[in-house]
Amino acid sequence: MPSPDELAAEFDILMRRDGISVPETRRAAVLASYADLHDQIALLHNRYAHTDEPANVFRLSPPERP
């Protein structure tokens, strides 16, 4: 897991790259959300293997033509 400083630097790079400007008054809240999202992605990424995906696929038959 990256340190808080590394996470903030990564966040700043991503925002700058996409041309997004976060107001200084909201930066702490947005950065906290980004850190939480980063943790959730890591949790989900490590929890399930591709073999755990459901095997069923839903298909609808085309409507019958009169």
PyMOL commands that place a pseudoatom at each C-alpha (Angstrom):
pseudoatom trace, name=CA, resn=MET, resi=1, chain=A, elem=C, hetatm=0, pos=[0.000, 0.000, 0.000]
pseudoatom trace, name=CA, resn=PRO, resi=2, chain=A, elem=C, hetatm=0, pos=[1.308, 3.436, -0.847]
pseudoatom trace, name=CA, resn=SER, resi=3, chain=A, elem=C, hetatm=0, pos=[1.951, 5.923, 1.930]
pseudoatom trace, name=CA, resn=PRO, resi=4, chain=A, elem=C, hetatm=0, pos=[-0.424, 8.889, 2.297]
pseudoatom trace, name=CA, resn=ASP, resi=5, chain=A, elem=C, hetatm=0, pos=[2.154, 11.158, 0.610]
pseudoatom trace, name=CA, resn=GLU, resi=6, chain=A, elem=C, hetatm=0, pos=[2.580, 8.753, -2.309]
pseudoatom trace, name=CA, resn=LEU, resi=7, chain=A, elem=C, hetatm=0, pos=[-1.191, 8.433, -2.660]
pseudoatom trace, name=CA, resn=ALA, resi=8, chain=A, elem=C, hetatm=0, pos=[-1.589, 12.225, -2.682]
pseudoatom trace, name=CA, resn=ALA, resi=9, chain=A, elem=C, hetatm=0, pos=[1.136, 12.543, -5.328]
pseudoatom trace, name=CA, resn=GLU, resi=10, chain=A, elem=C, hetatm=0, pos=[-0.551, 9.846, -7.455]
pseudoatom trace, name=CA, resn=PHE, resi=11, chain=A, elem=C, hetatm=0, pos=[-3.894, 11.638, -7.078]
pseudoatom trace, name=CA, resn=ASP, resi=12, chain=A, elem=C, hetatm=0, pos=[-2.362, 14.970, -8.098]
pseudoatom trace, name=CA, resn=ILE, resi=13, chain=A, elem=C, hetatm=0, pos=[-0.743, 13.407, -11.171]
pseudoatom trace, name=CA, resn=LEU, resi=14, chain=A, elem=C, hetatm=0, pos=[-3.996, 11.768, -12.264]
pseudoatom trace, name=CA, resn=MET, resi=15, chain=A, elem=C, hetatm=0, pos=[-5.995, 14.968, -11.790]
pseudoatom trace, name=CA, resn=ARG, resi=16, chain=A, elem=C, hetatm=0, pos=[-3.403, 17.037, -13.644]
pseudoatom trace, name=CA, resn=ARG, resi=17, chain=A, elem=C, hetatm=0, pos=[-3.207, 14.497, -16.484]
pseudoatom trace, name=CA, resn=ASP, resi=18, chain=A, elem=C, hetatm=0, pos=[-6.981, 14.607, -16.995]
pseudoatom trace, name=CA, resn=GLY, resi=19, chain=A, elem=C, hetatm=0, pos=[-7.189, 18.380, -16.612]
pseudoatom trace, name=CA, resn=ILE, resi=20, chain=A, elem=C, hetatm=0, pos=[-9.308, 18.218, -13.456]
pseudoatom trace, name=CA, resn=SER, resi=21, chain=A, elem=C, hetatm=0, pos=[-8.906, 20.981, -10.932]
pseudoatom trace, name=CA, resn=VAL, resi=22, chain=A, elem=C, hetatm=0, pos=[-10.034, 20.169, -7.384]
pseudoatom trace, name=CA, resn=PRO, resi=23, chain=A, elem=C, hetatm=0, pos=[-10.681, 23.250, -5.239]
pseudoatom trace, name=CA, resn=GLU, resi=24, chain=A, elem=C, hetatm=0, pos=[-8.394, 23.446, -2.224]
pseudoatom trace, name=CA, resn=THR, resi=25, chain=A, elem=C, hetatm=0, pos=[-11.444, 23.534, 0.083]
pseudoatom trace, name=CA, resn=ARG, resi=26, chain=A, elem=C, hetatm=0, pos=[-12.503, 20.097, -1.201]
pseudoatom trace, name=CA, resn=ARG, resi=27, chain=A, elem=C, hetatm=0, pos=[-9.120, 18.481, -1.742]
pseudoatom trace, name=CA, resn=ALA, resi=28, chain=A, elem=C, hetatm=0, pos=[-8.955, 16.718, 1.650]
pseudoatom trace, name=CA, resn=ALA, resi=29, chain=A, elem=C, hetatm=0, pos=[-12.397, 15.127, 1.211]
pseudoatom trace, name=CA, resn=VAL, resi=30, chain=A, elem=C, hetatm=0, pos=[-11.737, 14.079, -2.387]
pseudoatom trace, name=CA, resn=LEU, resi=31, chain=A, elem=C, hetatm=0, pos=[-8.332, 12.690, -1.448]
pseudoatom trace, name=CA, resn=ALA, resi=32, chain=A, elem=C, hetatm=0, pos=[-9.925, 10.664, 1.391]
pseudoatom trace, name=CA, resn=SER, resi=33, chain=A, elem=C, hetatm=0, pos=[-12.443, 9.266, -1.108]
pseudoatom trace, name=CA, resn=TYR, resi=34, chain=A, elem=C, hetatm=0, pos=[-9.639, 8.424, -3.521]
pseudoatom trace, name=CA, resn=ALA, resi=35, chain=A, elem=C, hetatm=0, pos=[-7.744, 6.598, -0.766]
pseudoatom trace, name=CA, resn=ASP, resi=36, chain=A, elem=C, hetatm=0, pos=[-10.884, 4.617, 0.117]
pseudoatom trace, name=CA, resn=LEU, resi=37, chain=A, elem=C, hetatm=0, pos=[-11.471, 3.730, -3.534]
pseudoatom trace, name=CA, resn=HIS, resi=38, chain=A, elem=C, hetatm=0, pos=[-7.840, 2.645, -3.833]
pseudoatom trace, name=CA, resn=ASP, resi=39, chain=A, elem=C, hetatm=0, pos=[-8.280, 0.339, -0.799]
pseudoatom trace, name=CA, resn=GLN, resi=40, chain=A, elem=C, hetatm=0, pos=[-11.529, -1.136, -2.145]
pseudoatom trace, name=CA, resn=ILE, resi=41, chain=A, elem=C, hetatm=0, pos=[-9.990, -1.893, -5.535]
pseudoatom trace, name=CA, resn=ALA, resi=42, chain=A, elem=C, hetatm=0, pos=[-7.051, -3.634, -3.852]
pseudoatom trace, name=CA, resn=LEU, resi=43, chain=A, elem=C, hetatm=0, pos=[-9.431, -5.645, -1.671]
pseudoatom trace, name=CA, resn=LEU, resi=44, chain=A, elem=C, hetatm=0, pos=[-11.532, -6.815, -4.604]
pseudoatom trace, name=CA, resn=HIS, resi=45, chain=A, elem=C, hetatm=0, pos=[-8.538, -7.432, -6.831]
pseudoatom trace, name=CA, resn=ASN, resi=46, chain=A, elem=C, hetatm=0, pos=[-6.944, -9.826, -4.350]
pseudoatom trace, name=CA, resn=ARG, resi=47, chain=A, elem=C, hetatm=0, pos=[-10.104, -11.567, -3.183]
pseudoatom trace, name=CA, resn=TYR, resi=48, chain=A, elem=C, hetatm=0, pos=[-11.412, -13.331, -6.278]
pseudoatom trace, name=CA, resn=ALA, resi=49, chain=A, elem=C, hetatm=0, pos=[-9.771, -15.327, -9.040]
pseudoatom trace, name=CA, resn=HIS, resi=50, chain=A, elem=C, hetatm=0, pos=[-11.122, -15.325, -12.570]
pseudoatom trace, name=CA, resn=THR, resi=51, chain=A, elem=C, hetatm=0, pos=[-12.422, -18.848, -11.905]
pseudoatom trace, name=CA, resn=ASP, resi=52, chain=A, elem=C, hetatm=0, pos=[-14.796, -17.464, -9.252]
pseudoatom trace, name=CA, resn=GLU, resi=53, chain=A, elem=C, hetatm=0, pos=[-16.812, -15.550, -11.838]
pseudoatom trace, name=CA, resn=PRO, resi=54, chain=A, elem=C, hetatm=0, pos=[-20.336, -16.842, -12.439]
pseudoatom trace, name=CA, resn=ALA, resi=55, chain=A, elem=C, hetatm=0, pos=[-20.538, -19.177, -15.397]
pseudoatom trace, name=CA, resn=ASN, resi=56, chain=A, elem=C, hetatm=0, pos=[-24.076, -18.355, -16.458]
pseudoatom trace, name=CA, resn=VAL, resi=57, chain=A, elem=C, hetatm=0, pos=[-24.800, -16.026, -19.333]
pseudoatom trace, name=CA, resn=PHE, resi=58, chain=A, elem=C, hetatm=0, pos=[-28.221, -14.571, -19.881]
pseudoatom trace, name=CA, resn=ARG, resi=59, chain=A, elem=C, hetatm=0, pos=[-29.555, -14.582, -23.422]
pseudoatom trace, name=CA, resn=LEU, resi=60, chain=A, elem=C, hetatm=0, pos=[-32.912, -13.527, -24.699]
pseudoatom trace, name=CA, resn=SER, resi=61, chain=A, elem=C, hetatm=0, pos=[-34.407, -15.191, -27.715]
pseudoatom trace, name=CA, resn=PRO, resi=62, chain=A, elem=C, hetatm=0, pos=[-35.274, -12.806, -30.517]
pseudoatom trace, name=CA, resn=PRO, resi=63, chain=A, elem=C, hetatm=0, pos=[-38.992, -12.100, -30.801]
pseudoatom trace, name=CA, resn=GLU, resi=64, chain=A, elem=C, hetatm=0, pos=[-40.845, -14.313, -33.212]
pseudoatom trace, name=CA, resn=ARG, resi=65, chain=A, elem=C, hetatm=0, pos=[-41.946, -12.571, -36.354]
pseudoatom trace, name=CA, resn=PRO, resi=66, chain=A, elem=C, hetatm=0, pos=[-45.564, -12.967, -37.495]
for i in range(1, 66): cmd.bond("trace and resi %d" % i, "trace and resi %d" % (i + 1))
show_as sticks, trace
zoom trace
